[in-house]
Amino acid sequence: MLKIINKIIFTIVFSVFVFNSFLFSGTGGKISGTVKSAKDGFPIIGTNVIVVGESMGAASDANGYFSILNIPPGTYEIMVSTIGYKTIRMKNIRVTVDETTTINFQMETSVLKGEEVVVIAKRPLVKKDLTSSKVTISDKDLELAPVESFKDILSTKAGVTEGTDGSLHIRGGRASEVQYMIDGIPVSSDVGLSLSKNVISELTLISGTFNAEYGKAMSGIVNIATKEGAEHYEGNLSYQLGDMYSNHTDVFTDVDEFDPLTFTRLDFDVSGPVPIIPKSSFFITGTYTGSDGWLYGFKEHNTMDMYSFVGDDWNILMTGDSSRVAMNTNTSRKMMAKFSIKPFNKTKIVYQFNGNDGEWQNYVHRWKYNPDGRYNHESRNYLHALHFTQTVSEKTYFTLKFSYKDHYAEDYLHKIKPYTFNEDLDGDGRIDTLSYSSGFSEDLNNNGILDTALTIDWGFIKKYGAFIPNDTWYTVSINDSTEINIPNYVSNVDRSNVPAYHFYYGGQQMGYYITDYQTYTAKFDLTSQLSKSHQIRTGAEYNYYNRHIINSTIEMSSRTQWLPYIASSEYAGHDDYTNNPYDFSAYLQDKMEYEDIIIQAGLRYDYFNANDYDFTNEIHPQGSDTLRVKAKQQISPRLGVSFPITDQGFIHFSYGHFFQMPGFSYLYRNPELKKSTGITIFGNPDLNAQKTVMYELGLQQQLSSTTAFDLTVYYRDIINWLSSEYNFIDNTFRYTKYITQDYGNIRGVTVSFTQRSRQGLALNLDYTFQIAEGNASSPDAAYYDNLNNVESEKHPVPLDWDVRHSLNATITVNASNNLGMSLINRFSTGKPYTPNIQGMRSAEENSDSRPFLFTTDFRVYKNVMFGKQRIGISLKIYNLFDRKNQRYVFSDTGSSGYTLIPTYAGQSLAEHSGVSGLHTLDEYLYSPTNYSNPRQILVQISWHFQ
């Protein structure tokens, strides 16, 4: 009922505002300053200050002061004019989200009518109103850098480290503690990180104590402002192709042969005014990427193959054709469409669609010779958003945003689609029992009536369980006279359950996983410049979630007559449940700008309701009563201060409390408390919020007209960090339940140095020293510790992504406007690991470090102009020097290429080395995924037209 009510409310509110056509745009910035006489310095009253090309502007007051609010991020021209003075046109003014760009004008008296002064603005190297660490990346930065996505350039910034799995960690927090936003709308990391860099107008990374308007994050905010339509028709088309090329054939297969079609990418975008409709524009872009990968396996086995190890008689069935198989393939499609209209002078409406889908497979080393046994993965994400903005006056505007987000993902071996099932399998006109002992019968819906064509879908499976089709997949020949049919699914008995240090000789992964999320969001923000010194921002946000999960295992055993079967959701091995949590937040922020000090003070309120029940008996939850869980809420203060210490130097201090609920999977997992073999894991809908307190002290100092540096010291204190606890009931029932009781602390220093382009050379250096410690890196640590009979840590230890030193250097050389190159050099000390010998921990958790990492990425480009058309060609080389960086190491040596395991294991493999299908211990141990990617060479051809 609550779900229906929420949807009705959302639909009514959405419809009312659509039909009233009254309101919004994206989050913007502010331009302010003074207009004075160049002759005597007196303020000039009533001067018109206009943003050229935009219906935005202001008039100077009695003190010559003006301010223009809600300017979308980008580069603009400002025109200042009044009677008796020369008109000033200032170009190349950069506006950034949530920042104030200060410009002071000195106007000269005019002798002739129409006299103009043209000025080219220079973006300040230090920001007077910066009260917490913030990095802004423009679309030009993304275009010039040797990166494929904005994630690649984010990882080069101070305070950001990349985990071994590729996830981003900001200031030592877990990857889940980052909030991604698209045009002010919160989105999941799946949507945020999948956004094509071509749609980005500006990217803001807030790694410090962010203001009260931002929430649901404890580490950082990534705010993405997307492009809008141009004034005139224009577009871009580009095609990219390339391959890995390396001499490290001892680790990677076939990387010494270059196939330019291994990696392909096609991008297009077009924008301009919408025909017929005045004051409107559109921007449409799409990206297709295809990768055949660079990690290969060989199809020596099919899934039905098996093995027999009896004494010295070892036999391995090999029905595969030994063909080479790419094992990390990836295909994706992305699209964004944005339509803007200004139906009235002070009203703007924007509709936006973002979508992406893709299919991929992951390299799993143990499946190297039976690649058909691995999961296929697919996902899709859609975002529909309607934005309204209404300018009430020169000093006040408000925005409304409505969005609908849809996420769907599936992991499977063979896709199960709705199908028809004949209950009369043997055609005798009767419902026949398949197994009297187990109770499985052809009467799938248990109604005792013969249905000749029964439709089976996931809803039916949840309620009744069902056998799934197992038609012939393909036929293989074992010899000249014998052919066998290989079905979709086979029993894993005597196939994939192989001994240690062996590759899989058959079988397949038997899980089937579906996630299906919808999120409805309504967001309101009001901004008002109450006076020259006070800018008030206030707002509220509501989110309603529909979360559907299917986690199932396909069973094939004597119990199912060796037919593939999925049990109903009443049984362990099949979870099928829906949850509808919702949350609400509100904030009040005051930006106080005085001559010698800027203060940002705010309060934020967060409310979360899991909308679920928990069990009253925490020790013996099964069979206990249920009780609706209480909502979680918090009021969080935020404070930031910036003040000058020199003519070109500013110090800032910030402090704040932050609130974030754990991910939904930790709240709702295994809601019916079904027992499983080993240690059962339960979710906990009554989890408390995670909390952190963050402090930051920073200094910005401009050294010259082209150089500046930024020094920041920070500390984070994390309490109620998501973790788990182990409960032992009896010898037949042990379980782990998620709780919030872990602790962590992070402290660090970042130094950034900027050398603005001088004689064509620009340089950015970002250095971070950081110590990231906590009770556990993963919320599941207690579960795995108990599985391995290891005592969990009782005090903070280095976290898995703890990188003590990192240094990133970005160098850009522009010989001319149409010729240039750029380099990104990355250095970091190694991440920690836990020493372990023969399964026994030999030291404290994460007490030793892996080798350091170093990588250089390179790009060179050349553009040729043909009138207004531009043809460009660029060469990108990732891992320019083809360095073998060690990602994963053996815990007994701390090296990716050497381990002590052969000294005490693998003798049986060596003794049977002549057996067909058997591979050496070294090949099993030394996986290519132990190392970072080899050198990659990409060539791109582009065409800009207008």
N, C-alpha and C positions, 0 to 999 in steps of 0.2 A: 504493500500500500504506500509506504513512504517513497519508494522508487517512483511510483506513478505520480504522486503529488509533486515531487521534485521536478519531474519532467514537465508536468502541466504548468507549474510556476515558471520554469525556464522558458517554455514555449510562449506563454502569454507575454512575459516581459520582452522577449526577443521580438515578437510580432509587433507589439506596441511601438517600439523604437524604430523598427524598420519602416512602418507605415507613416510614422511622423517625420521620417527622414531628417532627424535632428541630431547631428553630433560629430565624430572622431577621426584621429590619425595616429601616427606612431609617437613614441616618446621622443621628445626633442630637447634642444638646448636653448640657451639664452644669450643675446647680445646686449650689452649695456655699456654706457660710457657718458662722456660729456661733450658738448659742443661749445667752444669758446672762440673769442676773437683772437686771431694771431697777433694783432697789433697791441692790445692792452690786456689780454687775458680775461676779459669780462665774459660771463656766460651770455649766450645768444638764445633768446626765448623764442619758442614756436618754430624751431627749425624742423623741417621734414626729413626724417631718416627712414629710407625705404630699402627693403630687400628686393633687389632687381629680379624680376621674373617670378616673384611671389606676391600674393596680395597680403603682405605683412609690412608693418611699419609702425612708427611712433613719432611723437613731436616732443621736442625738448621742453622741460619745465622752466620755472623761474631761476633755477640754479644751473640750467643748461643740461640737466641730466635726462637721459632717455633709457628705456629698456624695451626689448622686443622678445616676447616669450614664444615657446613652443615651435622653434625652428627645427625642422627635420635635420638630422646630421648630414653634413656635406660641405662643399666649398661654394661660397657665395660672393656676390658683388653688392656693396652697400653704396647707395647714393644719398648724399647729404646736400640739401639745397634750401636757400632762403633768399629773400629779396635783398639786394645790395652786396651779396657775397658770391664769390666764385663757387660753382658746384663742385663738390668733391666726389669722385668715384674711387672707392677702395676695393680692389679685387683680391681674390685668393684668400678670403677670410674663411677659416675652417671652424665649423660649429660641431660640437661634440655633445652627445647625450648627457644630460644632467649636469653640464658644466656651464659656467658663465665665461663668455668671451668678451673681454673688456677692450674697448676701442675709444680713444679720445681724439676728437677732431679739432684742429686749429684752422679756422676759416679766414681767408684773405678777402679784403674788399675788392669788388669788381668794378672796372671802368666800363667794359663793354658787356652787353647782355649776352648770356649764353656761354661765358667763359667757364672752362672746366679744368680741374686738376685731377689727374689720374695717379693713384698710389697703389703699389703692389704690397699687400700686407705680408708680414712674416709671422708665422705661428710662434708664439712664445715658447721658449724651451722649458720654463718653469711655470707652474700653474698656481696662481695666488689662492684660488678657492679649493685646492686639493686638501681634503681633510683625512683621507685614507688612501692607501695604495690603489692606484688605478692605472691600467695600460689601455690605450686606444690604438686599434689597428684599422687602418683605412682600406678601402677596396684597392687603392694603388699599391699599398704594402703587400697585399695578398697576390696581386698580379705580378709584382716584380720578384718576389721571393721564390726560391726553389722548394715549393710545397705543393702537395696535391689537395690538401684540405686545410681548413683553418685550425684544426686540431694540431697539425704539424707545427704551425707557427706559435700556437699557444704554449706548446711544450718548451719553447726556447725562452720564455719569460721568467723573470726572477720570482722565486717562490713556487714554481710549478715543476713537479717531477713526474716522470712517466714510469708506471709500474712495469714489471716484467711482462705482464699480460697486455700491455699497451694502454691501460687506463690512465687517466690524468688524476693526479693528486695535488691539491692546492694547499700550500702551507701545512703539509703533513697529515691532512685529514684523509679519510677514506674516500674512494672515488664517488660514492653515493652522496657525499656531502656537498656537492656542487649543484647549484640551480641554473638551468639553462632557460633563456627567455628569447622568444622571437617577437620583435616589435612590442615588447612589454607583456607578452602572454607567456606564462610559465609552461614549459614542455618537459617531457622526459629526456634523459640523456640519449635514448634511441633516436628521437626526433631531432634534438639539437645537434648532435655530432654527425648526423647523416646529411645535414644541410649542405648543399653544394656551395663552394666558395664564390661562385659566379653571382649569387643572389645577394651577397652581403655588401651593404653600403658602408657600414662601420661595425666593428666588433669591440666591445668593451669588456675587459677582464677586471673585476673588482676582487682583489685578493686580500684587502684590508678589512677594517671594520665598516661594513657597508651600512648605508642609511636605513631608517625605519621602513621605507617603502619596499624594501627587499626582505624576503623571508624564505622559509622552507629550505634553509641551507645553513651549514655551520662552517664551511671552508671558503666558499667563494661564489661569485655570480658571473656568469657569462651572458651578457646582454647583446643580442644580435639585432641590428637595425637593417632591414632589407631594402633593396632598391625600389624606386618608383619610376613611373613612366617619364620619358624625356619630353621636352617641348616640341621637338621635331622627330620625324621617323628616323630611327637608327637601329643598328643591330650588330651582332657578332656571330661568327661561325668558326669553330675550330675543330681540328681533328688531331688526335695524338696517338702514337703507336710506339712500341718498344719492347724490350725484353731484358732479362737478367743476363749479365755477361761477366763471368768470373773465372779465375784460375783455380778456385778451391773445389776441384772435382773430388777431392777426398771426403768432402762433407756433403756437397750438393750434386745432384745428377743432371747431366746434360746442360750445365750452365756455360760450357765453353763453346756452344753453338748459338748463334744469334738468330732468332726468329722474330721479326718486327711485329708480327701479328699476335704475339702472346698477350700483350697488354694493349687494349684499344680504348679510346675515350672520344666521344663526340659531344660537343657542347654547342648550344645555340641560344641566343636571346634576341628579342626584338621589342622595341618600345616606341611610344609616341602618343599623340592625341587619339582618342577614340573618334572615329568618323561620325559626323553629324551631331554628336553630343558635345555641346560647348563646355569649356572648363573641365575637361576630363582627360584621363591618360590611362595607359595600360603598360604593363611590363610582364612579358612572358618568357620563361627560360626553361630549358630542359637539358638533362645530362644523361648519357648512356655510357656505362663502363662495362667492359668485359675482360676477364682475366682467366687465362688457362693455368696460372700458377707456375711455381718453380719447384715444388716439392712433389716428387713422383714416387709411385709404387709400381708393382708388377703383378699382373693378375695370374699368379701361379695357381690360385685356388678359387673355386666357386663356393658359395655359402653352404652347399650340401656336403662338401668334402669333410673327411674326418681322419683321425689318426689312431694308431695302436702302438703303445709302448709296453711290450711284455718282455721282460728280461732283456736279452740282447737282440730280440727280434723287433726292430723298429720299422713301422710302415706308415707312410704318409700319403694319402690320396691327393693327387694333383690333376684336376680336370680343367684347369684354366689354360689359356693360350699363351701365357707369359707376356702378354702385350703390356706396353708401358701405359700407365694411367696417371693423369694429373690429379693430385689429391687435395689441392687447395684452390679450387676454382671458385670464381665469384662473378656474378652478373647482377647489375643494379640499374634502375631507372629512377630518375628524379625529375620533378617538375614543380615550378612555382608560377602562379598567375596572380597578378595584383592589378586591381582596377580602382581608380580614384576619380571622384567627382566632387565639384564644389557647387552644389545647387544654389547656394546663397553666398553672399559676400563673406560671411564669417562662419560658414558651415562647411565641413568636409566629411565625406563618407568614403571609406575604403573597404573593398571586399578582397580577401586574400585566401588563396588555396596553396597549400604545400603538400606534396605527396611524394612518397618514394616506396619502391618495393624491390625485392631482390631474392636471389637464390644462391646458396653457397654450400660448400663442404669443407670441413676442417681436416687438416692433416693429423692423423693419429698413428703414431709410429708402429704400434703393435698390429695395426691392420694393413701394414705395408704390402703384404703379399696376398691379402684377401680384401681388396678395396671396396668390393660391392657390399661388404657387411657394415659399412658406416652409415650414420644418419645423414639425411638430407635436411637442410635448413631453409626456411623461407620466412619472410616477414613483409609486412606492409604498414605504412604509417600515413594517415591522412589528417590534415589540419584545415578546418574551415574557420575563418575568422571574419567578423564584421566589426569595423572600427568607426567610431563617430567622434568628431571634435566640434565643439561649439565655443567660439570666442565671444564671451559676454561683453568684454571691454578690452581696452589696451592692456589692462592690468590683470585680467582674470580670464581663464578658460577652463573647461572641464572636458574630460574624455570618458567615453564608455566603450568597453570592448566585450564582445561575446564570441566565444569560440566553442567548437566541437572537435575533439580529437579522438581518432579511432586507431587503435594499434592491434594488429593481429600477427601472431607468429606460430609456426608449426615446425616441430622436429619429428622426423619419422624415417623409417626405412623405405616403406612403400605407402603412398598416400591413400588414405581411406576416404572415399567419397560416398555419399548416400547411394545405396544399391538395393536391389530387390533380392529377396532370399526365398527359395521354395522350401516350405516346411516339409513337403512330401519328397524327401531327397531320393528315395528309392522308387517312387512312382507307383506305390501300391495302394494309394488312396487313403492311407492311415498315417497318423502321427506316430513315428517310431522313436523309441528311446535309444539314444546312442550308447548310454552307459548306465545300467541299472544301479551300479554301486555308487556312482557320483551324482546321479540325478540329472545329468545333462540330457536334454531331449530336443527333438525337433520342434516342440511346442515353445518357440522362443518367447512369445508373449504370455504364456502360461494360461491360456483361456480354454484349452482343451478342444479347440475348433481348428479344423484343417484349413489353413490359408494357403492357397497355391502361390500367391505372390505377396510377400510381406516386405514393406519398405523399411530398411534399416538405416538409421542415421545415429548421430551421437546422442540425441535425446533418447532414442530407443535403447541404445547400449547402456546409457546411464541407469535406466529403469530396470531393464531385463537382463543385460548382458547379451552377447551374441557371438556366434562363429563368424569369422570374416572370410571373404573369398580367398581361395588359395589356388587360383588357376595357374596353369603352366606359365612359367616366366620365360624360359628358353630351353633349348635342347642342346646337349653336348655329346660328343663322341668320345668314349673312353678308348676304344680301339676300332678296328675296321668293322667289327661285327656287333659292337655293343653301343647303344645309344641310351641315354637316360634323360628324363625330364626333370628340370630343376624348378620347384615351386617357389612362390613368392617368399614363403616363410618355411624354415626347417627347424627341427628341434635342436637346441644348443647342446644337448647331452652328447658327450664325446666329440665335441667340435671345438667350440671356442673356450671351453674350460681347460686350457692347456697349462702345463707346469710353468713355473717361473722361468724367465729368460728365454721364452719361446715366443715367436710370432704366432698369430692366430692362423690355424690351418683350415678353418671353416667357421660356420655359424654367422650370426649377425646380431646387431644390437636390437633389442626387443621392446624398447620403450616407445611411447607415442605421447607427445606433449603439445598442448595447445594453450596459448594465452590470448585472451580476447578482452581488450580494455576499451571503454569509452569514458571520456571525461567532458563534462559540461562546465564551462567557466563563464562567470559574469564579473566584470571588473570595472570599478569607477575610480577616477582620480580627478581632483580639483587642485588647480594651481592659481595662486593669487599673489601679485606683488603689492602687498599692502602699503609699503612705503619703499623708499630707496634702500632701506636697511633690512627689511623683513620680507622674505618670500615664503609664503605658507603653502605647504602641500599636504593634502589629506586624501584618504581613499579607503576603499574596502574591496574585498575579493571573496567570491564564493565559488567553491568547486564541489561538484557532485560526481562520484565515480561509480561506474558499473564494471565490475571485474569478474570475468568468468575464466576458470582454470580447469583444464583436463590434464591429469597426469595418469597415464595408464601403462600397463605392461601386458604384452601379448603372451599368453601362456600356450605352450605346446608340450604336453606330457601324457603319460598314460591316463591321467585323470580326465583329459579332454579327448581321448582316443587319438592323440597325436595330430589333432586338428587345431589350427590357430583360433584362439578364443580370448575374448575380453570379458571379464566378469563384470557384473553390475557394480555400481558405485557403493554398494553395501559392503563390499569385500576389500581387503587390503590389496594394494596393487592397482587400485583405480580410484582416484579422487576426481570428483566432478562437482564443483561448487561455485556459487556466485556470491559476491559481497558488494555492498553499497555504502561505503563510508562517505563522509562529507566533511568539509572544513570551511572555516570562515576566518578572515583576518581583516584588521583595520589598522590604520596608522595615522599619526599626526607628526609633521616635520616642519621645523622652522629654520630657514637658512638666513642667518644674520650677517650682513656684509657691512662692515665698518671700514674706516680708512686704514686702520692698523691691525685689524683682527677679523677673521671670519669664523663663525660658529655654526655648526649644524647640530641641532638638538632634536631628538624625536623619541616617541614612544610607539611601540608596536604591540598589538594584541593578537594572539593566535589561539584558535579553538579547533580541536579535532575530535570527531566522534566516529569510532570504529563501527557503530551501528550493528553490534553483535553481542553474543553472550559468551561468558566464560564459566568455568566449572568452579563450584564453591570449595571443593576439596582439592587443594593444590598437590597434595602428596599422593592421593589416590583419585585422580580425576575421573577415571572410567566409572560410570555408574553414579556419580555424584550429581547433585542438583545444579541447575544453571542460574546465572544471574547476569542481567544486562550490565555491560561494562560502563564505567563512568567516562565522560568526556575529559579530554586533556586540554589544559589551557595555560597560558602564560602571558604576562606583560613584560616586555623587554625594552629596557632603556638603551638609547644609542646617543653617543656624543662624539663630535669631532671638532677640533679647533685648529686653525691655521693662522700664523702671524709672521710678519717679516722680521729678520734679524740683520739683514743687509739690504742694500739697494736691489740686489738680484737674488736674494736668498730667503727661503721660508722654512719654518719649522711647523710640523703638524703633529697633533696627538689625537688619538681616537680610542674609544672604549665602548664595548657593547656586550649585551647578552643575546644569545641566539638559541632558537628552539627548532627542532626538527624531529618529526616522527620517523621511526624506522620504516623501511620498505614494506609494502603490503604483504609480500610473501612471508615475512616473519610474523605477521599478525595472524594470518589465516591458514597457514600450512596444516594439512592433515586435521581438518576441523572436527572430524568424528572420532578422533583418537584411536585410529585403527592400529593394531599391533603389527609389527613387521619383524622379520628375523634380525637378530643383532640388537642394536639400540634404536628404538623408535624415536623419531623427532616430531615434536608437537609445536605448532604455532602458539601465539599468545595474544589474543585480541585486546588484552588489558595492559599491554606494554605502555610504560611511561615514555614521555618524550626524552630524546637525547638533548643535552644542553652543553653549551660551551660559553666561556667568558673570554673575550679577546681584547688584548691591549696592543697598541702600536705607537711608536714614536719615530718620526721621519724628518729628514732634512733634504730640501731641494736647493741646489746652488748652481747658478749660471756662472760659468768660468769665463766665457767670451761670447761674442755674437753668434758663434756656431757650436759651442760646447757647453755641456752641463752634466751634473751627476745627481743621483738620488741615493740616499742612504736611509735604510729603514731597519728598525729593530722591532721584533714582535714576539708575543707570547700568547699561547692558547692553553686554557685549562678546560679539559673535557670531563664532564661527569655524566652519569647515567648512559654511558656508551653501550650500544647494543652488544650483548653477549649471550651465553647460554649456560645452563646449569644441568648437571647430571644427577639423576635420581635413580636409586636402586631400590626396587620394591621387593622382588624376590628373584630366585634363580631363573624364573621364566619371563620376567618383565622388567626391563630397564628402559628408561626413556630420558630424552634431553628436551628441555623446554627453554624457549627464548626468554630472556629477561634483560633489563637495562641496569647493569651494575658495574660495568667496567670503567676504567679510568685511563686517561691519556693526557700527556702534555707535550706541547711542541714549542720550541723556541728557536729563533733564527735571526739572521742578519742578511739583508739583500743590498747589493750595490749595483746601480745601473749607470752606465756612462753613455752619453749620446754625443756623437759628432755629426752635426747636420752637414749635408752635402756642401763640400768645399772643393772647388776645382774638379767637380765630378765624383768626389770620393765621400761616402757616408759610412759611419761605423756606429754600431750599437753593441755594448757589452753588458751582459747580465750575469752577475755572480750571486750565488746563494750558499750560505753556510746554515745548516739546519740540523737539529736533533729532534727526531720524532719517536716518541716512546709511548707505550701503552701496555695494558695487560695482555691484549691479544690483537693480532692483525685482522682476524676474521671472526665474525659472530659465531661461527661453527667450531671454533677452536676447542671448546670443551668436549664437543661430540667426537672429534677426531682424536683428541688426547685419550679419551676413554676407550675408543676402539683400539688404540695402540698401547694401552696400559701405561700412559705417560701422565705424570702429575702436571697439571696446569700451572702456569706461572702465577705467583702471588704478588709480584711487584712489577713495575713497568720495565719492559725490555725494548730494544729497537724494533720498530715495526718493519714489515716486509719491504716497504717502499722508502725506508729511511736512507736518504742520500746525504752524506755530510757535506760534500762540496760539489757544486756544479757551476760550470762556466760556459756561456753561450755567446758566440760572437757572430754578428751579422754584418757583412761587408757588401756594400753596393758601389759599383763603379759605372758611371754614365759618361761615356765618351761624347755622346750627343743625345738629342731627344729620341733618336731612333736606333741607338746602339748602346748596349750595356751588358753588364754581368753582375751576378750576386753570388755570395757564398754564405752558407750557414755552417759554422763549426760548433760542435757540441762535445763537451767533456764533462764527465761525472765520475765520482768515485763509485765503487761497486756497492750494490745493495747487500744487505746481510743474509746469512744463511746459518742454519744450525748444524754444527759438526755432529756426525753420526757414523758409527762404524758397526757394520753387521747388524743394523737395526737397533743398536743401542746408542742413545744420545751420549756423547762424550764431553759435552760442555753445555752451558746455559743456552737457552733459545736465542737464536740470532746474534750469537756472540762473535762470529767471524764474518769477514767481508769477501765478496767476489772481486774479480779483477775489475779495474776501471774500464769505462766505455769511452770511445772517441769515434766521431763520425764527421765527415765533411760532405755537404750537399752543394751542388753547383748548378748555376743556370746562366746561359748566355743567349742574348736575343738580338735580332736585327729586324727593323721595320722599314718598309719601302712605301712611300706615299704616291698615289695616283689621283691627284685632285683631292677630293674628300675621302677617297677610299684608302684603306691601309692594309697592306699585306705584311704579315709578320711570320717569322720562323724562329723557333727557339729550341735549344738543346738543354735537357736537364739530365744530370747524372747524380743519382743518390748513392751514398757511400762511395764517393769518388775514388778513394784509395783502396777500396775492396777489403776493408778491415774485418776480421773475424771477431766481432765482439761477443763475449761469452755471456749469454742471457741466463741459462740454467747451468748449475755446476753439480758435480757429485759431492755429496755431503761428507765423504770420507777424505777427499783431497782438496776441495775448493776449486777444482778445475773442470772445464767442460770436456776435455779430451783425454783425461786420465783418471782411472779409478782403481781401487784395490779389490774390487769384486772378483776379477779373474783369479786372484790368489786363493779364494776359498769357495768359488762356485763355478759351474760350467764344465766340470770334468766330463760329465756324461755327454755333453754336446761334442766335445773334442773326441771322445771315444767313438762316437757314431757319425763322424764327419762325412763319411761316404754315403749316408742315407739321402736319397733324393728328396728335395724339399726342405732339408734341414739347413739352417743358417748359423753362422758363427756367433759366439757370444759378443765379440767386438761389434759386429754389425747391429746386434740388438741394443747394445748399450749406448753407442754413440749416434744419437739421433741428430738430424740436421736442425731440429728445432732448438737444440742447445745454443745455437748461434743466431745472431741478428741476420737480417737479410743481406744477401750478397749485393754486389754492384748492380744497379739498374740504370739503363740508358733509355731515355724517352725523347722523341722528336715531335714537336707540335707545329702545325701550320694553322694560321688564323687569318681571318678576313673581317675587318671592321668596315661597315657600309652605312651610308646615310644619304 
